């Protein structure tokens, strides 16, 4: 019986963190894309990104991220 209680507690403890982590990830994505959209052509050239590619990335919704970011 004690083993079941420990397993339940561990499962419950993981749930509150998952939404928080997702929100923090989406906020970071939003900030990064907003900063990317504000870069001038010279700065874009420094990081090796074209203006059209930067605009396309900045226009993506915050939930459109690579799968490995969704942890």
N, C-alpha and C positions, 0 to 999 in steps of 0.2 A: 504494500500500500504506500509506503514512503517513496518508493521509486516512482510511482505514478505522480505523486505530488511534486517531486523534483522536476520531472519531465514537463508537467503542466506549467510550473513556474517559469522554467526556461523558455517555453514557447510564448508565454504571455509577455515576458520581459523583452522579447525581440520585436513584438508588434509596435509599441509606441515609437521606436526608433526609426522604423522603415519610412513612415510618412514624413518625418522630420528630415531624414536624409534626402528624400526625393525633393522636398521643397528647397532645401539648401542647394542641391544640384541644379534645379531649375533656375534658382536665383543667380547662381554662378554663370550658367549658360546665358541668361539674359544680360548680365553685366558684360560678359565677354563679347557677345554679339553687338551690343550697343557700342562698346569701345572700338570694335572692328569697323563699324559703320562710320565712326568719326575720324578714322585715320586719313591723313592726306596721301596723295599719290607717292610721295617720296618715302613715307613710312611703310606703305604697302610694298613698295619695291624692296625696301630693306628686309622685309620678312618673306619676300618671294611670292606674294599674292597679287593677282590682278585685281583691278577695281571691280570688274564684273563678277569675279568669283567672291570677292569680299561682300559685295551687295547681295549676292545670292545666299551666302551663308548668314548674313545679318537679317535677311528677310524670313528665315526659317522660324517656325514656332518653337517655343522653349521646350516642348516635349519631344521635339525631333532631335535626338542625340544618339550617338553610337550605343549599341547594346551594352558594351562593357562599362559605360558610365552609369548604368541603371542598377547599381548595387546598393 
